[in-house]
């Protein structure tokens, strides 16, 4: 009606409340293993390319 879409800046996350988001972030920082699908795909892609890229 007034051009507003979504939740008007109010949101709730059960994962944040339970600390799951922070735990995943902490795990990813300590181990270097991404916990998101996109991050994991990028890391695997880089690893595969590094195997086939000739070293100088």
MIROMI-456121 format. One record per residue: residue in one letter; x, y, z of N, C-alpha, C, O in turn; residue number from 1. Coordinates in Angstrom, 1 decimal, always signed. Atoms other than C-alpha are relative to their C-alpha. Example, Ala and Ser with C-alpha at 12.3 -4.5 7.8 and 13.67 -1.06 7.14 Angstrom:
<recs>
('a' (+0.9 -1.2 +0.0) (+12.3 -4.5 +7.8) (+0.9 +1.2 +0.0) (+1.9 +1.2 +0.7) 1)
('s' (-0.9 -1.1 +0.0) (+13.7 -1.1 +7.1) (-0.8 +1.1 +0.8) (-0.3 +2.2 +0.9) 2)
</recs>
This chain:
<recs>
('x' (+0.8 -1.2 +0.0) (+0.0 +0.0 +0.0) (+0.9 +1.3 +0.0) (+0.7 +2.1 -0.8) 1)
('x' (-0.9 -1.2 -0.1) (+2.7 +2.5 +1.0) (+1.4 -0.3 -0.5) (+2.3 +0.5 -0.3) 2)
('x' (-1.3 +0.3 +0.5) (+5.6 +0.8 -0.8) (+0.8 -0.9 +0.9) (+1.9 -1.2 +0.7) 3)
('x' (-0.7 +0.9 -0.9) (+6.5 -1.3 +2.2) (-0.1 -1.4 -0.3) (-1.2 -1.9 -0.7) 4)
('x' (+0.0 +1.5 +0.2) (+7.5 -4.9 +1.7) (+0.7 -0.7 +1.1) (+1.6 -0.1 +1.7) 5)
('x' (-0.6 +0.8 -1.0) (+8.4 -7.5 +4.2) (-0.5 +0.2 +1.4) (-1.7 +0.4 +1.6) 6)
('x' (+0.5 +0.1 -1.4) (+8.3 -7.3 +8.0) (+0.2 +1.4 +0.6) (+0.2 +1.4 +1.9) 7)
('x' (-0.1 -1.4 -0.6) (+8.9 -3.5 +8.5) (+1.2 +0.1 +0.9) (+1.1 +0.8 +1.9) 8)
('x' (-1.2 -0.1 -0.8) (+12.4 -4.1 +10.0) (-0.1 -0.8 +1.3) (+0.9 -0.8 +2.1) 9)
('x' (+0.2 +0.8 -1.2) (+11.1 -6.5 +12.7) (+0.2 -1.5 -0.4) (-0.5 -1.9 -1.3) 10)
('x' (-0.2 +1.4 +0.4) (+12.4 -10.1 +12.5) (+0.4 -0.8 +1.3) (+0.8 -0.2 +2.3) 11)
('x' (-0.3 +0.8 -1.1) (+12.9 -13.0 +14.8) (+0.7 -1.3 -0.6) (+0.3 -1.8 -1.6) 12)
('x' (-0.7 +1.2 +0.5) (+15.4 -15.9 +14.4) (+0.2 -1.0 +1.2) (+0.9 -0.6 +2.2) 13)
('x' (-0.2 +1.0 -1.0) (+15.2 -19.0 +16.5) (+1.4 -0.5 +0.1) (+2.0 -0.8 +1.2) 14)
('x' (-1.4 +0.4 +0.0) (+18.7 -20.0 +15.4) (+0.9 +1.0 +0.7) (+1.8 +0.5 +1.4) 15)
('x' (-0.8 -1.0 -0.8) (+20.1 -16.7 +16.7) (-0.2 -0.1 +1.5) (+0.7 +0.0 +2.3) 16)
('x' (+0.3 +0.1 -1.4) (+18.3 -17.1 +19.9) (+0.6 -1.2 +0.7) (+1.1 -1.0 +1.9) 17)
('x' (-0.6 +1.2 -0.6) (+19.6 -20.6 +20.5) (+1.6 +0.0 -0.1) (+2.2 -0.9 +0.5) 18)
('x' (-1.5 +0.0 +0.2) (+23.2 -19.6 +19.5) (+0.5 -0.8 -1.1) (+1.8 -1.0 -1.2) 19)
('x' (-0.5 +0.8 +1.1) (+23.4 -21.8 +16.5) (+0.8 +0.7 -1.0) (+1.8 +0.3 -1.5) 20)
('x' (-0.7 -0.9 +0.9) (+24.4 -19.0 +14.2) (+1.4 +0.3 +0.4) (+2.4 +0.2 -0.3) 21)
('x' (-1.3 -0.4 -0.5) (+27.2 -17.9 +16.4) (+1.0 -1.2 +0.1) (+2.2 -1.1 -0.2) 22)
('x' (-0.8 +1.2 -0.1) (+28.4 -21.5 +16.9) (+0.5 -0.4 -1.4) (+1.7 -0.8 -1.5) 23)
('x' (-0.4 +0.3 +1.4) (+28.5 -22.1 +13.1) (+1.1 +0.9 -0.4) (+2.1 +0.5 -1.0) 24)
('x' (-0.9 -1.0 +0.4) (+30.4 -18.9 +12.6) (+1.4 -0.2 +0.7) (+2.4 -0.2 +0.1) 25)
('x' (-1.2 +0.3 -0.8) (+32.9 -19.8 +15.4) (+0.7 -1.2 -0.6) (+2.0 -1.2 -0.7) 26)
('x' (-0.5 +1.2 +0.6) (+33.4 -23.2 +13.9) (+0.7 +0.2 -1.3) (+1.9 -0.2 -1.5) 27)
('x' (-0.6 -0.4 +1.3) (+34.1 -21.8 +10.4) (+1.3 +0.7 +0.2) (+2.2 +0.5 -0.6) 28)
('x' (-1.2 -0.8 -0.2) (+36.6 -19.3 +11.7) (+1.2 -0.9 +0.5) (+2.3 -0.7 +0.1) 29)
('x' (-1.0 +0.8 -0.6) (+38.5 -21.9 +13.8) (+0.6 -1.0 -0.9) (+1.8 -1.3 -0.9) 30)
('x' (-0.5 +1.1 +0.9) (+38.7 -24.7 +11.2) (+0.3 +0.4 -1.4) (+1.0 -0.3 -2.1) 31)
('x' (-0.2 -0.4 +1.4) (+38.6 -22.8 +7.9) (-0.9 -0.7 -0.9) (-0.8 -0.5 -2.1) 32)
('x' (+1.0 +0.7 +0.9) (+35.7 -24.9 +6.7) (-1.3 +0.8 +0.0) (-1.9 +1.0 +1.1) 33)
('x' (+1.2 -0.8 +0.1) (+32.8 -22.8 +5.5) (-1.3 -0.9 +0.4) (-1.3 -2.1 +0.1) 34)
('x' (+1.2 +0.8 -0.4) (+29.4 -23.8 +6.9) (-1.2 +0.4 -0.9) (-2.3 -0.2 -0.7) 35)
('x' (+1.1 -0.3 +0.9) (+27.3 -22.2 +4.1) (+0.2 -0.8 -1.3) (+1.3 -1.2 -1.6) 36)
('x' (-0.1 +0.8 +1.2) (+26.5 -24.1 +0.9) (+0.9 +0.7 -1.0) (+1.7 +0.1 -1.7) 37)
('x' (-0.8 -0.8 +1.0) (+27.9 -21.3 -1.3) (+1.5 +0.0 +0.4) (+2.4 -0.1 -0.5) 38)
('x' (-1.4 -0.1 -0.4) (+31.1 -21.0 +0.8) (+0.7 -1.4 -0.2) (+1.9 -1.4 -0.6) 39)
('x' (-0.6 +1.4 +0.2) (+31.7 -24.8 +0.7) (+0.2 -0.3 -1.5) (+1.2 -0.8 -1.8) 40)
('x' (-0.1 +0.2 +1.5) (+31.1 -24.9 -3.1) (+1.2 +0.8 -0.5) (+2.0 +0.3 -1.3) 41)
('x' (-1.2 -0.8 +0.5) (+33.7 -22.0 -3.6) (+1.3 -0.7 +0.5) (+2.2 -0.7 -0.3) 42)
('x' (-1.2 +0.6 -0.5) (+36.2 -23.8 -1.4) (+0.4 -1.2 -0.8) (+1.6 -1.5 -1.1) 43)
('x' (-0.2 +1.2 +0.8) (+35.8 -27.1 -3.3) (+0.5 +0.4 -1.4) (+1.4 -0.3 -1.9) 44)
('x' (-0.4 -0.4 +1.3) (+36.1 -25.3 -6.6) (+1.4 +0.5 -0.1) (+2.1 +0.2 -1.0) 45)
('x' (-1.4 -0.5 -0.1) (+39.3 -23.5 -5.6) (+1.0 -1.2 +0.1) (+2.0 -1.2 -0.5) 46)
('x' (-0.9 +1.1 -0.2) (+40.8 -26.8 -4.5) (+0.1 -0.8 -1.2) (+1.3 -1.2 -1.6) 47)
('x' (-0.1 +0.8 +1.3) (+39.9 -28.6 -7.7) (+0.9 +0.7 -1.0) (+1.7 +0.1 -1.7) 48)
('x' (-0.7 -0.8 +0.9) (+41.3 -25.8 -9.8) (+1.5 +0.0 +0.4) (+2.4 +0.0 -0.5) 49)
('x' (-1.4 +0.0 -0.5) (+44.5 -25.7 -7.7) (+0.7 -1.4 -0.4) (+1.9 -1.4 -0.6) 50)
('x' (-0.5 +1.3 +0.3) (+45.0 -29.5 -8.4) (+0.5 +0.0 -1.5) (+1.5 -0.5 -1.9) 51)
('x' (-0.3 +0.1 +1.4) (+44.9 -29.0 -12.2) (+0.8 +1.2 -0.5) (+1.3 +1.1 -1.7) 52)
('x' (-0.8 -1.2 +0.5) (+46.7 -25.6 -12.4) (+1.5 -0.4 +0.1) (+2.0 -0.8 +1.2) 53)
('x' (-1.5 +0.4 -0.1) (+50.4 -26.2 -13.3) (+0.7 +1.0 +0.9) (+0.5 +2.2 +0.8) 54)
('x' (-0.8 -0.9 -0.8) (+52.8 -24.8 -10.8) (+1.2 +0.5 -0.8) (+1.8 -0.2 -1.6) 55)
('x' (-1.1 -0.6 +0.7) (+55.5 -22.5 -12.0) (+1.3 -0.1 +0.7) (+2.4 +0.3 +0.3) 56)
</recs>
